Amino acid sequence: MPIVSSTRGFKGRAIVNVRPRSGLGRKFQLGNTTSITENTEVERTSRQNFQRSGGGELDVDEAITSITVEMVVDDIKPESIAIGMRGEYEKLLSQAITGEKHPAWAGERVSFSYIPDPDVAVTVSIDATAARENETDYPKGALVIDSGTAYLAVVGGTTGSAAPTWPTDGGTETDGSVTWRHIGAAALTQDTHFERTRQGVAFIAGANALFVDDEPLPIVVGYTRNPQYVIQNFVNSGAEFEIEVDGENAADNGAPSIVRYFRAKFSPSSGRNRVSSDFASMTLTATLLEDPNRTGTGKSKYMEELMV
């Protein structure tokens, strides 16, 4: 039985499909789209009636200067972020990461280069591989290794002509004008020196002896990368898309409609709330450009809509 509209009241719902016009990349759904608004800007000129005191217009000319579509989405997907931020995105698979270096400070968090898999152990070590050398300048905060144990220069200076008697149990020893502190094995221990965070690790009070003043402690970490997306924003001038709105009228028993925007170019998005007590949303604004491939008498080069 054919669908027949029972009312011309309208309350729209829709699934928005987006396809790159370049042919590179698959069609995808934009996500939960809470509003779609079409705007037309017009440049208007008129010929005024100066023949009568009542005035008025004798002629008017209106030229459409731009057609835009504004879509508000609250599914913050990699695809929609890339559209709104003129970016590119890539999906990364699980992978073991080793030898990743970071500076660390007492009581602070260290975010890894990638989001780690929370179910796989991480390794954190002091990034010190060089042995002490005689009569060599070492700044405060320098690290050396002897027999797998790390020593921290808490006072900078020049080492003596022979190796010192290395301190133990957190003690210190003067070596020329350098003062070394024993800080233990290069490998650090979870829940003794650091805690896991969802982005990396955080150093706790048990690690305070590893640090001197505000000097960074070089560390090297190993972990398993969680599958994730990486989005590089503002790396292109804006791709063009074909947009298809598979809609329905909730006020008319879900009567279907289809709207197609043939050639849309998105402007950079602004006002995205990165941190908020409310659900985040993005406003994506696209300019509709003329599609030269649309030919035929009476056919729009910008958009068409179907409804019952």
PADONU-805993 format. One line per field, with one value per residue (C-alpha): residue number from 1; residue in one letter; chain; x, y, z. Coordinates in nm, 3 decimals. Last residue first. Layout:
! residues N
n: c(NUM_...) $
res: c(a_...) $
chain: c(A_...) $
c1: c(X_...) $
c2: c(Y_...) $
c3: c(Z_...) $
! end
This chain:
! residues 308
n: c(308_307_306_305_304_303_302_301_300_299_298_297_296_295_294_293_292_291_290_289_288_287_286_285_284_283_282_281_280_279_278_277_276_275_274_273_272_271_270_269_268_267_266_265_264_263_262_261_260_259_258_257_256_255_254_253_252_251_250_249_248_247_246_245_244_243_242_241_240_239_238_237_236_235_234_233_232_231_230_229_228_227_226_225_224_223_222_221_220_219_218_217_216_215_214_213_212_211_210_209_208_207_206_205_204_203_202_201_200_199_198_197_196_195_194_193_192_191_190_189_188_187_186_185_184_183_182_181_180_179_178_177_176_175_174_173_172_171_170_169_168_167_166_165_164_163_162_161_160_159_158_157_156_155_154_153_152_151_150_149_148_147_146_145_144_143_142_141_140_139_138_137_136_135_134_133_132_131_130_129_128_127_126_125_124_123_122_121_120_119_118_117_116_115_114_113_112_111_110_109_108_107_106_105_104_103_102_101_100_99_98_97_96_95_94_93_92_91_90_89_88_87_86_85_84_83_82_81_80_79_78_77_76_75_74_73_72_71_70_69_68_67_66_65_64_63_62_61_60_59_58_57_56_55_54_53_52_51_50_49_48_47_46_45_44_43_42_41_40_39_38_37_36_35_34_33_32_31_30_29_28_27_26_25_24_23_22_21_20_19_18_17_16_15_14_13_12_11_10_9_8_7_6_5_4_3_2_1) $
res: c(v_m_l_e_e_m_y_k_s_k_g_t_g_t_r_n_p_d_e_l_l_t_a_t_l_t_m_s_a_f_d_s_s_v_r_n_r_g_s_s_p_s_f_k_a_r_f_y_r_v_i_s_p_a_g_n_d_a_a_n_e_g_d_v_e_i_e_f_e_a_g_s_n_v_f_n_q_i_v_y_q_p_n_r_t_y_g_v_v_i_p_l_p_e_d_d_v_f_l_a_n_a_g_a_i_f_a_v_g_q_r_t_r_e_f_h_t_d_q_t_l_a_a_a_g_i_h_r_w_t_v_s_g_d_t_e_t_g_g_d_t_p_w_t_p_a_a_s_g_t_t_g_g_v_v_a_l_y_a_t_g_s_d_i_v_l_a_g_k_p_y_d_t_e_n_e_r_a_a_t_a_d_i_s_v_t_v_a_v_d_p_d_p_i_y_s_f_s_v_r_e_g_a_w_a_p_h_k_e_g_t_i_a_q_s_l_l_k_e_y_e_g_r_m_g_i_a_i_s_e_p_k_i_d_d_v_v_m_e_v_t_i_s_t_i_a_e_d_v_d_l_e_g_g_g_s_r_q_f_n_q_r_s_t_r_e_v_e_t_n_e_t_i_s_t_t_n_g_l_q_f_k_r_g_l_g_s_r_p_r_v_n_v_i_a_r_g_k_f_g_r_t_s_s_v_i_p_m) $
chain: c(A_A_A_A_A_A_A_A_A_A_A_A_A_A_A_A_A_A_A_A_A_A_A_A_A_A_A_A_A_A_A_A_A_A_A_A_A_A_A_A_A_A_A_A_A_A_A_A_A_A_A_A_A_A_A_A_A_A_A_A_A_A_A_A_A_A_A_A_A_A_A_A_A_A_A_A_A_A_A_A_A_A_A_A_A_A_A_A_A_A_A_A_A_A_A_A_A_A_A_A_A_A_A_A_A_A_A_A_A_A_A_A_A_A_A_A_A_A_A_A_A_A_A_A_A_A_A_A_A_A_A_A_A_A_A_A_A_A_A_A_A_A_A_A_A_A_A_A_A_A_A_A_A_A_A_A_A_A_A_A_A_A_A_A_A_A_A_A_A_A_A_A_A_A_A_A_A_A_A_A_A_A_A_A_A_A_A_A_A_A_A_A_A_A_A_A_A_A_A_A_A_A_A_A_A_A_A_A_A_A_A_A_A_A_A_A_A_A_A_A_A_A_A_A_A_A_A_A_A_A_A_A_A_A_A_A_A_A_A_A_A_A_A_A_A_A_A_A_A_A_A_A_A_A_A_A_A_A_A_A_A_A_A_A_A_A_A_A_A_A_A_A_A_A_A_A_A_A_A_A_A_A_A_A_A_A_A_A_A_A_A_A_A_A_A_A_A_A_A_A_A_A_A_A_A_A_A_A) $
c1: c(0.543_0.888_1.198_1.453_1.710_2.030_2.287_2.291_1.915_1.757_1.499_1.646_1.927_2.276_2.423_2.793_2.879_2.782_2.744_2.870_2.676_2.866_2.894_2.867_2.939_2.842_2.994_2.839_2.964_2.727_2.700_2.929_3.195_3.548_3.624_3.326_3.346_3.296_3.442_3.421_3.631_3.405_3.273_3.248_2.933_2.867_2.547_2.337_2.073_1.753_1.540_1.207_1.013_0.680_0.750_0.386_0.352_0.476_0.795_0.868_1.149_1.492_1.770_1.987_2.246_2.563_2.814_3.149_3.429_3.759_3.891_4.225_4.420_4.631_4.420_4.374_4.565_4.333_4.476_4.222_4.275_4.356_4.534_4.912_5.096_5.353_5.721_5.861_6.189_6.247_6.444_6.397_6.326_6.501_6.274_6.465_6.628_6.411_6.445_6.400_6.038_5.952_5.764_5.550_5.380_5.465_5.168_5.157_5.014_4.685_4.438_4.659_4.885_5.061_5.428_5.726_5.601_5.262_5.439_5.811_6.093_6.376_6.700_6.768_6.835_6.844_7.189_7.270_7.586_7.756_7.991_8.284_8.533_8.302_8.103_7.872_7.502_7.268_6.948_7.010_7.362_7.647_7.912_8.267_8.396_8.548_8.891_9.028_8.742_8.417_8.346_8.042_7.668_7.511_7.220_7.385_7.170_7.299_7.137_7.212_7.258_7.624_7.702_7.467_7.487_7.229_7.262_7.020_7.275_7.524_7.813_8.161_8.413_8.731_8.672_8.374_8.051_7.877_7.611_7.280_7.035_6.674_6.521_6.285_5.908_5.750_5.378_5.157_4.874_4.505_4.488_4.598_4.790_4.669_4.955_5.256_5.238_5.104_5.326_5.158_5.326_5.422_5.793_5.870_5.915_6.076_5.971_6.129_5.959_6.193_5.924_5.568_5.388_5.106_4.727_4.586_4.588_4.295_4.392_4.229_4.278_4.190_3.993_3.877_3.505_3.546_3.819_3.612_3.311_3.510_3.677_3.334_3.190_2.829_2.664_2.608_2.479_2.438_2.442_2.379_2.485_2.368_2.548_2.503_2.148_2.064_1.747_1.630_1.340_1.130_0.886_0.922_0.724_0.677_0.355_0.452_0.417_0.653_0.973_0.905_1.227_1.419_1.547_1.864_1.885_2.187_2.053_2.188_2.027_2.039_1.956_1.935_1.994_1.956_2.034_2.248_2.343_2.620_2.779_2.719_2.990_3.050_3.386_3.719_3.867_3.602_3.705_3.345_3.389_3.060_2.851_2.534_2.306_2.041_1.739_1.460_1.232_0.920_0.689_0.324_0.201_-0.031_-0.164_0.098_0.027_0.254_0.151_0.000) $
c2: c(1.186_1.348_1.375_1.656_1.790_1.986_2.208_2.164_2.160_1.987_2.186_2.099_1.847_1.834_1.766_1.697_2.064_2.041_2.397_2.443_2.394_2.546_2.320_2.406_2.142_2.230_1.985_1.860_1.763_1.628_1.873_1.914_2.040_1.974_1.977_2.198_2.250_2.621_2.626_2.404_2.466_2.514_2.210_2.180_2.025_1.906_1.712_1.782_1.511_1.506_1.196_1.172_0.899_0.926_0.834_0.841_1.204_1.401_1.193_1.292_1.074_1.133_0.968_1.277_1.223_1.434_1.435_1.557_1.799_1.800_2.095_2.270_1.989_1.927_2.119_1.834_1.505_1.245_0.925_0.649_0.370_0.002_-0.006_0.017_-0.238_-0.100_-0.010_0.299_0.491_0.754_1.077_1.243_1.614_1.861_2.060_1.989_1.646_1.349_0.975_1.019_1.122_0.786_0.644_0.958_0.872_0.913_0.893_0.656_0.639_0.758_0.547_0.596_0.336_0.414_0.488_0.434_0.167_0.089_-0.019_-0.074_0.106_-0.060_0.138_-0.034_0.194_0.568_0.607_0.978_1.120_1.445_1.593_1.813_1.526_1.232_1.293_1.011_1.004_0.751_0.612_0.260_0.238_0.474_0.399_0.405_0.661_0.594_0.746_1.078_1.277_1.387_1.747_1.939_1.908_1.841_1.594_1.384_1.071_0.714_0.417_0.053_-0.205_-0.266_0.109_0.343_0.720_0.999_1.376_1.586_1.849_1.878_1.633_1.747_1.470_1.398_1.021_0.872_0.730_0.468_0.560_0.374_0.591_0.615_0.524_0.238_0.200_-0.123_-0.148_-0.449_-0.534_-0.507_-0.127_-0.124_0.201_0.519_0.634_0.866_0.799_1.055_1.107_1.226_1.434_1.374_1.424_1.511_1.287_1.335_1.080_0.809_0.524_0.224_-0.032_-0.023_-0.354_-0.305_-0.312_-0.156_0.207_0.369_0.680_1.019_1.320_1.677_1.981_2.025_1.976_1.693_1.518_1.552_1.405_1.102_1.044_1.039_1.284_1.169_1.494_1.635_1.979_2.030_2.366_2.369_2.665_2.828_3.141_3.455_3.407_3.710_3.910_4.174_4.404_4.635_4.922_4.939_5.138_5.510_5.639_5.991_5.895_5.904_5.809_5.434_5.258_5.023_4.730_4.538_4.226_4.005_3.681_3.435_3.094_2.886_2.520_2.390_2.034_1.951_1.679_1.463_1.138_1.002_1.125_0.790_0.674_0.637_0.484_0.647_0.786_0.857_1.222_1.315_1.182_1.025_1.139_0.973_1.154_0.947_1.163_1.283_1.569_1.708_1.836_1.929_1.866_1.593_1.255_1.182_0.880_0.577_0.338_0.000) $
c3: c(0.025_0.030_-0.188_-0.166_-0.409_-0.368_-0.538_-0.917_-0.928_-1.226_-1.425_-1.763_-1.746_-1.605_-1.264_-1.321_-1.271_-0.901_-0.777_-0.423_-0.099_0.193_0.496_0.863_1.126_1.481_1.725_2.048_2.392_2.654_2.941_3.244_3.007_2.884_2.509_2.426_2.049_1.986_1.637_1.330_1.020_0.716_0.535_0.156_0.014_-0.339_-0.411_-0.106_-0.110_0.095_0.137_0.314_0.488_0.672_1.034_1.142_1.029_1.331_1.344_0.986_0.856_0.713_0.519_0.469_0.197_0.188_-0.096_0.024_-0.060_0.127_0.325_0.299_0.460_0.771_1.021_1.271_1.279_1.431_1.578_1.641_1.889_1.949_2.288_2.263_2.473_2.715_2.759_2.925_2.938_3.203_3.227_3.568_3.534_3.767_3.997_4.319_4.294_4.205_4.262_4.637_4.572_4.416_4.715_4.719_4.389_4.022_3.785_3.487_3.134_2.983_3.185_3.490_3.649_3.974_4.027_4.257_4.495_4.341_4.020_4.060_3.883_3.686_3.722_4.053_4.347_4.402_4.553_4.573_4.417_4.524_4.265_4.365_4.354_4.426_4.743_4.852_4.935_5.095_4.954_5.080_4.936_4.855_4.589_4.712_4.468_4.127_4.073_3.945_4.095_3.935_3.841_3.965_4.020_4.358_4.374_4.103_4.087_4.102_3.931_4.004_3.728_3.818_3.803_3.620_3.593_3.618_3.594_3.801_3.897_3.613_3.563_3.455_3.403_3.595_3.590_3.408_3.549_3.340_3.086_3.061_3.251_3.138_3.472_3.405_3.368_3.244_3.176_3.239_2.997_3.090_3.070_2.703_2.672_2.497_2.278_2.324_2.697_2.942_3.246_3.563_3.832_4.195_4.130_3.769_3.464_3.123_2.863_2.645_2.459_2.438_2.372_2.234_2.170_1.920_1.913_1.597_1.489_1.310_1.115_1.092_0.867_0.948_0.842_1.202_1.142_0.893_1.095_1.412_1.231_1.112_1.448_1.611_1.862_1.844_1.950_1.603_1.504_1.130_0.955_0.580_0.369_0.046_-0.070_-0.281_-0.408_-0.621_-0.560_-0.803_-0.725_-0.939_-0.882_-0.510_-0.259_-0.217_-0.062_-0.168_-0.529_-0.826_-0.641_-0.661_-0.560_-0.784_-0.579_-0.494_-0.278_-0.211_-0.070_0.184_0.206_0.522_0.576_0.933_1.046_1.415_1.668_1.441_1.613_1.392_1.070_0.905_0.668_0.295_0.216_0.148_-0.171_-0.433_-0.433_-0.357_-0.005_0.113_0.410_0.537_0.781_0.956_1.022_1.247_1.154_1.314_1.044_1.032_0.682_0.800_0.686_0.420_0.205_0.179_-0.098_0.000) $
! end
